[in-house]
Amino acid sequence: MCYTGVNFSASRFLALIQKVCSMPTLTIASLGDFQVWRELTPLPSDAWPTQKSKALFKILLSARGQRVTADQLMEWLWPDVSPSKARNNLWVTVSQARRVLEPELPARGNSAFLLSDEAGYRLALGETIQWDVAHFLATCGRLQGKHTLEARTRLLEEARACYNGDYLADDPHEEWALALREELQRRYLQVLMDLGECYAEAGRYAEAIEQARAVIAREAAAEPAYQALMRYAYYMGDQRTARQSYDACVRALRDDLGAAP
């Protein structure tokens, strides 16, 4: 099962996490609004002592458990500061982030989450961390097996529900978030396309059209979505909508790509 992040009411969200995750130490929502829960208690907006400590955590989160070198962190966080000052800033910021995640961590104690070695730093993504991105990707992964139409539709609906918005939407221009954001966007659009096909196969053409239109709303020149929308409208006997969709496709491809369908 997957949770859909901060759009749940607090009581419903926490009840679901307790049921599915057995009281995780950290819960992270990053699809759409960013929020962290520690032992199911949301961190207040002022929990992070500096914006750099919050950004450091997001960078390591975006690395998905892989090590990020100290040099790379310093380049992203303090590009205009001398190396010696940037390194000192990094040590302080790492300490601040660890203190946010583990307030009871003793001085010089080993963090369970923010790990370091001579090569750099990484976030230990394990059973004690529940992350909406991991849930979304795991649900997408479950689609690879053979399923009945009903089971595949349920999985696709579950994946769609996981996606509350683009990854770290509050940081739209940060270089360190772009690769993961683009990967998740591609997967989400494919979920919508596949779900539309499932609905159409079940004769649920109006719902199939909704999925195609949702793709077009995010990507105006998505020609496959227009093709799907035209097919679904045709199956419904709505040739007017099919024709209007073709005309819209022509305009979008001309305006965005200078191309014809």
N, C-alpha and C positions, 0 to 999 in steps of 0.2 A: 504494500500500500504506500501511497505517497501523500505528502501533505502539500498544501498550496501556499504556505507562507503567511505573511502578515495580513492577508485579506480575510483570513478566518477571524471570527470573534476570538478574543483571548481565551475564554473558557473552552470553546470547542477545539481550538488549536492545541492547547495544553492537554486536554483529555485525549486527543488523537495521538500526540507524541508519547504520552504515558503508556497508552495501549500498545503502540507499535514498537517503540524504542526502549521501553523499560528504563525510564529516567536517565537519559543521556547526560553526560557532563556538559557538553556544549551542543547547542542547536543553532544552525546558521541559515538564515534566509538571505539569498543574494539575487534571486530572480525577481526583478522589480526593486522594491525598497529593501535596503540592507538592514538587517537586525540580527543581533546575537542574544541568545538566551544562555545563562549559566545556571545549571540545575533547574531549568524551566522558569527561571526568573529573568525577565528581559533586562538587559543592560540599559540604563538610562542614557540619554543623549550626551550627558557630560561624563560618562564613565571613562572615555578615552581622554587622557590629560592633554594630548595634542592631536592635531589632525595628522601629523606624521606617524604617530603610533597607530592610528586607525588605518592609514594608508599602507603601512608596513604589513599589518595583518591581512589586508585585502590582497596585497601583492603575493604574499606567501600562499594565501588561499587559491589565488588564480594559477599558481604553479602546480596545484593538485598533488601535493606531497613531494614534488621534486625540489632539489636544492637550488637556491638562488644565491649566487656569490655575493660577498660583501661589496665588491666593486660595482656590481650591477645595481644593488640596492642603493648605494651612494649616488650612482649616476641618475637614478630615477627620482630619488628623494631630495638630494642636495646638489643639483648639477652645477651651481654657480659658487660652490664653497670649496675651499682648499681641501686637499685629500686628508690632511691631519684633522682638521675641524670636522669634516664629514664623517670620518671614522669615529671620532668621539661622539658626535651626534647619533650615529648608528648604535653604539653601545647603550647610550642613554635611552634611545627609543625602543630598543629591544627589551630592555629592563622594564620600561613603562608598559609595553604590550603584554609581557608576561604577568605583570602585576594585575592588569585588567582581567586576564583570563583566569589567574590563580591568585586571588588576594592573600591566601594563607601560605603561599610559597615562601619558605625561609630564605634569608639572604644567601646568595650563592647556591641556592638549591637547584636541583635539576627539574626543569619544566617538563610536564607530561605532554605538552602541545607544541611549544615553540622550541625546536631543537637546533643546536648549533654544533659545528665542528670547524676545523681549520679551513675548510673549503667554502663555508657559507652557512645559510640558515634554511630551515624548511618547517612546514607545518605537518605534524604527525596526524594524518587523517586515518583514524581507525574506528573501532567500535564505539568509542566514547564521544565521537563527533557525528552528529546527524546534520547533513547538508542537503538543501533542496536540489542543488545541481546533481549531486550523486544519485538522489532518488530519481530525478528525471532521466539521467543517462542509463541507470539500471533498468528502468521501465522500458526505455527504447531498446535496450539490449534483449529484453525478454521477447521482443517482437520477432527475433530472428528464427525462432523455432516454428514448427508447424502448429497451426491453431485453427479451430473452427471459425467461421465468420463471426459468430457471437463473441467468442473469446478474444479474437483479434480486435474487434470493435471496442470491447471493454478495456483492453490494454491501451489502445490508442486514446480513448477518452481519459484514461488515467494519466497518460503522458501529457495530454493537453492541459489537464487540470493542474499539473505540476508547474506549468510555465506561467508564472504571474506577471512576467514582463521580462525585458531584456536584462541580461546579466549586468549587475552593478550599474543600473540605469543612472545613478547619481554621478557616475564617473565616465561620461560618454567619450571623453577625449584622451583618457589615460592609455598610453601605449601598452602597458602591462596587462590590460584587461581585454584588448581588442581580439586577440586570437581565440580565446575561449568564448567571448561574446559572439563572434561570427560563427563559430562551430555550433553553438547552441541555437542560434537563429536558424541556421540551415536545417538542423534536426527538427526544430519546431515546425517550420514550414512544410517539411516532408511529412511530419505527423498529421498536419492538417490535410494535405493532399491525400494521404493514405486513408485517413478517416472518411474523407469525402467519397472515396472509391468504395469503402465498406458500406456507407449509407446508401450509395447508389445501387450496389449489389443487392441490398435488402429492400430496394424500392422506396427508400426514404429520400426522395430527390430534393425536397425543399431543404432538408438538413445538409445534404451534399452540396447544394448551391451555397449555403452559408459558409462552408469550409473554404470553397474556392474563393468566395468574396473576401474572406478573412485573409487569405494569402495575398490577394490583389491589393487589399488595403495597406499591407506592409511592403509590398514590392510591386509597384505599378506596372512594370513591364514583364511580369511573370507570365509568359505566353502559355505554358502548360496549364496554368490555373484558368486562363480564359478558355482554352480548349475544353477543359473539364466542365466549366460552367456552361458552355454552349451545348455540350452533350447532355448534361443533366436537364437543362431547360428543354431540349428537344425531346428527351424521353418523357417529360411531363406534358408534352404537347404544347409547350409555350414557345412558339417559334418567334414571337416578338422579342422576348427576353434573349433568345439565342442570337437574333440579329443585332440587337442592341449591344450585346456582349462582344460580338465580332467588331462592330464599329468602334467600341471603346478600346479594344485590343489594337486596332489599326492606329488610333490616335496615340495611345501610350507608347507603342513601339516607335512611331515616327518622332514623337516629342523627346523620348528618353534616349533612343538608340539610333535614330535616323535610319530605321530599317522598316521593312514590310513584314507582315506575318508570314 
